[in-house]
């Protein structure tokens, strides 16, 4: 791929999404980060709390697996349509719908607890969270006057995600242990209600139709005809794949080298800590390095950690390697988002985000199955070397980008 686009292609000829000319007040941006963080914390909490509630109510392994699948199934089927709708109406109404889905997910279970209500809650929370991420990313990107500002602001938004995703599961687990199913479900979905209240205040960067770009004529699949867009779709999805597989890899490798479950959780915590540190460093990095090169470096760093993981036979080495992987992920994700949105045709940013998230959800469903098969024949080394090769290939792809 050479990154060029044809002037005769009506999609390729469309200009990339244009950010706002004047940056909004910092308080409005931070309110947007807060709203996005509240919405996107719910999925992490629900993935911990809802399966535990289902098991307490007598669900078997198959039903619990179905519940876990519903978190990604609904958004995978609806992301693209939701994105096209958001491109037409702006980001405010979709943001309110997303927060409403999250808040409303608790109502059936609060009225009448049961397994069917938990399955419904999983689908609503999964859809609401994914949709909220898409429209928040678009709103923040539109409000960033430069490419560097876009990467910096998206990094700050993802930092809010990390903080809320740390606090939410703790609150949900405490509510479940101390109060049972109803309080746990209420605490899980409370962030959606708080986000709705903040959206109603109006001091944020979500905008209605007047602030939405005019949608261009489009055909199904024409976005993937753009070489640069394909490039950033693939590289961005690789980060999603790494995030999905890493807890599984940690659990398998920890068992192989004799670490306890508690020690394995510390390894995952080290990865989260590295992610937070990296997102604090996004701003100076994007001022000094071209974004494609920064993304390629983040991917190569992650590939190196994955390749060396079989040699990490002690807790200290495993913790250090996990922290470095967190640095790679924390630096790469906001840059990948910025590059993706920077190559999106005018009026189609939410559709692009929907396409990206559909691809990521598909990979998150398929990749663990493929790596499980690889691991059965080649062990954990085969799994991690497969991931390392994929990240290295995406690093080469990113380095060739404009």
Secondary structure as GFF3:
##gff-version 3
##sequence-region A 1 402
A	DSSP	alpha_helix	26	56	.	.	.	ID=ss1
A	DSSP	alpha_helix	61	89	.	.	.	ID=ss2
A	DSSP	alpha_helix	92	104	.	.	.	ID=ss3
A	DSSP	alpha_helix	107	111	.	.	.	ID=ss4
A	DSSP	alpha_helix	115	142	.	.	.	ID=ss5
A	DSSP	alpha_helix	147	179	.	.	.	ID=ss6
A	DSSP	alpha_helix	181	201	.	.	.	ID=ss7
A	DSSP	three_ten_helix	209	211	.	.	.	ID=ss8
A	DSSP	three_ten_helix	223	225	.	.	.	ID=ss9
A	DSSP	alpha_helix	227	256	.	.	.	ID=ss10
A	DSSP	alpha_helix	261	280	.	.	.	ID=ss11
A	DSSP	alpha_helix	282	288	.	.	.	ID=ss12
A	DSSP	alpha_helix	291	308	.	.	.	ID=ss13
A	DSSP	three_ten_helix	309	311	.	.	.	ID=ss14
A	DSSP	alpha_helix	315	342	.	.	.	ID=ss15
A	DSSP	alpha_helix	349	399	.	.	.	ID=ss16
###
